[in-house]
Amino acid sequence: VQLQASGGGLVQAGDSLRLTCAASGRTVNSITIGWFRQAPGREREYVGAIRQSVSTTYLGASVRGRFQISRDNGKNTVYLQMGSLKPEDTAVYYCAARLSRPIMSMLANPATYNYWGQGTQVTVSS
């Protein structure tokens, strides 16, 4: 499985941005896709996930109500729609894939994901 994250950039606080995670090697509806982010000097943080087969999405507490995750099976792509961006959202954003169906507690654990994309930088200015 190969993942390609894209769509990052420099935006102002309050703006919106959509990140794309394009997958190859497996169909996105057969794998769980997670989004994580990492700011300089900080640990990798769980942003959210969309589970395989179903369209159920999960979001971390720090982004709930501002971010959304969706999947386009025809394009084999998962999106992270980010709204009401804040300077503290500045980070490198990664998408990751887990092949086997996770239990809930696994979704936020980066160690349980099998494949990672290269990351895309998001910078939010105040």
C-alpha positions in Angstrom: 0.0 0.0 0.0 1.3 3.4 -0.9 -0.2 6.6 0.4 0.4 10.1 -1.0 -0.7 13.1 1.2 -1.1 16.5 -0.4 -2.9 19.8 -0.1 -1.0 21.4 2.6 0.0 25.1 2.5 0.1 28.4 4.3 -3.2 29.8 5.4 -4.6 32.4 7.8 -6.4 31.6 11.0 -10.0 31.0 10.3 -9.4 29.6 6.8 -10.2 26.2 5.5 -8.0 23.7 3.8 -8.6 20.2 2.4 -5.9 17.6 2.5 -5.9 14.6 0.2 -4.6 11.1 0.8 -4.4 9.1 -2.4 -4.0 5.4 -2.0 -2.6 2.7 -4.3 -2.2 -1.0 -3.8 -5.5 -1.4 -1.9 -8.9 0.2 -2.2 -9.5 2.8 0.5 -12.8 1.2 1.5 -10.9 -2.0 2.4 -8.5 -0.3 4.8 -8.8 2.0 7.7 -7.2 5.4 7.0 -6.0 7.5 9.9 -4.8 11.1 9.9 -2.1 12.2 12.3 -0.1 15.4 12.7 3.2 16.3 14.2 4.4 19.8 15.2 8.1 20.5 15.9 9.1 19.2 19.2 5.8 17.4 19.9 4.6 13.8 19.6 2.6 12.6 16.8 -1.1 13.5 17.5 -4.2 11.6 16.3 -6.5 13.8 14.2 -9.1 11.3 13.1 -9.9 8.1 11.1 -12.3 6.5 8.7 -12.9 2.8 9.1 -12.9 0.3 6.3 -16.1 -0.7 4.7 -18.3 1.6 6.7 -18.3 5.4 6.4 -18.0 5.9 10.1 -15.5 8.6 10.9 -13.8 9.5 14.2 -12.2 12.8 15.2 -9.8 13.7 17.9 -11.0 16.1 20.6 -8.8 19.0 19.5 -10.4 19.1 16.0 -13.9 17.8 16.6 -16.4 20.2 15.2 -13.9 21.8 12.8 -12.5 18.9 10.8 -14.2 16.3 8.7 -13.0 13.1 7.0 -14.6 11.6 3.9 -13.8 9.0 1.3 -14.2 8.9 -2.4 -14.1 5.2 -3.5 -14.0 6.1 -7.2 -10.9 8.1 -6.8 -9.4 5.8 -4.1 -8.9 8.8 -2.0 -9.6 10.0 1.6 -10.0 13.7 2.4 -9.4 15.7 5.6 -11.5 18.8 5.4 -10.2 21.4 7.9 -12.1 24.4 8.9 -11.8 27.3 11.4 -8.0 26.7 11.4 -6.0 27.9 14.3 -2.2 28.5 14.6 -2.0 25.5 16.9 -3.1 23.4 13.9 0.3 24.0 12.3 2.0 20.7 11.8 3.0 18.1 9.2 -0.1 16.0 8.5 0.2 12.4 7.7 -2.2 9.8 6.5 -1.7 6.2 7.5 -3.4 2.9 6.6 -4.3 -0.1 8.7 -5.1 -3.3 6.9 -7.0 -5.2 9.6 -10.1 -3.9 11.2 -9.2 -2.0 14.4 -11.0 -2.0 17.7 -11.8 1.5 18.8 -8.8 1.9 21.1 -6.4 1.2 18.2 -7.6 4.1 16.0 -5.6 6.8 17.8 -2.5 4.7 18.2 0.0 5.4 15.4 1.9 2.2 16.2 -1.1 0.1 15.0 -1.0 1.5 11.4 0.9 -0.5 8.8 1.7 2.1 6.1 2.4 5.9 6.1 2.4 8.6 3.6 5.1 11.2 3.4 3.3 14.1 5.1 2.2 17.5 4.0 3.0 20.7 5.8 0.1 22.9 7.1 1.0 26.3 8.5 -1.6 28.6 10.0 -0.7 32.2 10.6 -2.4 34.3 13.2 
